Amino acid sequence: MNLTQTDYCYWFSCPERSVSIASNVLSYVFAAAVVLITVCGNLLIIISVCHFKQLHTPTNMLILSLAVSDFLIGVFVIPTALIWMIESCWIFTAFYRICFIFISCFFTTMSMYNVALIAVDRYLALSKPFVYNKTVCLSTMCNVILSVWFVLFIYNITLQYFNGTLGSLVTCPGYNFFIWSLVDLILTFTFPLAIIIILYVQIFFIAKKHATAIRELNRHATSHTSKNMSDSMKSERKAAKVLGILVSVFVACLLPYFVYCVLGNVIEIEEKYFQKVLMLVYLNSGINPVIYALFYPWFRRAVRLILTLQIFSTDSTLINII
C-alpha cells in the first residue's frame, strides 16, 4: 500500500481551520470508540484462537494472523490516522512520519495477503478435501504465515527505501515514486485481489455442487457415515460463505483507496478525499471482529468465556466451544 506524491507533500503542513471545541471533542470521542472496538475486538479473536485447543486448526491460524495484523493497525495506525484526520495536518515529528508510513503499509498489506491466503485455504479444503487434510497441518500453515510476514516486511522496507521515504525526512519523492506506486499497486492489491476473486468464483460453483450432493445423500442414504459426510460438507460450505462475506467487506473497504491511487497519478483529486478513503482501509480492521461475532457461534462462546474469566479455570483450554 502506498501514498501518492501529492499526499506525501501536502499533509505535512497545517492549513488554518475553524472548528468548534464541541466538534473537536466529539471527533476525538468517536476516534477513541473506533480504536477501542478495533483493538478489543481483535484481541478477543487472538485470545480465543490461542487459548482454546479446539480452535487450533490451519484455517484458524489464518484468522489469527489476520486478527494480529488488524490488532496492530488498531494500536499503531488508526489512532495516529484519526488525529491526522481531525487536525487536518501532521502534528507529529518527521521521524514518526516515516515510522507511520512504514507500519501502515506493512500491516495493511499483510491483512490483504491474509485474506488471499484464507481464500486459497478454503478453495483447497473444498475442492480437494482429502489432499488438504493429509498435507495441510498446523505446523505447515504456521510456517507459511511466518514466511509471508517476513517477505512482506522485507518488501515494504525496500518499497519505502526506493520511494525515498527512508532516505529523507523532508523531501518529497520523485520519479521513482510513480514507478514504485505502480509496482505496489500490482503486488499489494491487483495480485491478491485476482487470487481472491478467481478462487471465490470457484468456491461458489463447488459449494453449489456440494449442496446438490447433500440433497442426494439426505434423500437416498441414512447411514451414519453418510450423515457425517453431509455434516462435514455443510460445515465447509458455511465456512466458505462466512469467509466470502469477510472478503467482500475487505475488498469494498480497500477498492476506493486503490482507485484513488490510480486516478491520483492521472488527474488532480482534492486531498480531503484521500483521508476518507485511507480511513476506510483502516476501519476494515474494526469491522472484521463484528463479522466474526455475527456469523461464528464459536467466537461468541469464546468471548463469553473470556469475559466471565472462565478461561482461568483448570483445563479451560479443553472446553468444547464448537
Buried (B, 14 or more C-beta within 10 A) or exposed (E): BBBBBBBBBBBBEEEEEEEEEEEEEEBEEEBEEBBEBBBEBBBBBBBBBBBBEBBBBBBBBBBBBBBBBBBBBBBBBBBBBBBBBBBBBBEEEEEEBBEBBBBBBBBBBBBBBBBBBBBBBBBBBBBEBEEBEEEBEEEEBBEBBEEBBEEBBEBBBEBBEBBBBBEEEEEBBEEEBBEBBBBBBEBBBEBBBEBBEEBBEBBEEBBEEBEEEBEEBEEEEEEEEBEEBBEEBEEBBEBBBBBBEBBEBBBEBBBBBBEBBBEBBEEEBEBEEBBEBBBBBBBBBBBBBEBBBEBBEBBBBBBEBBEEEEBEEEEBBEBEBE
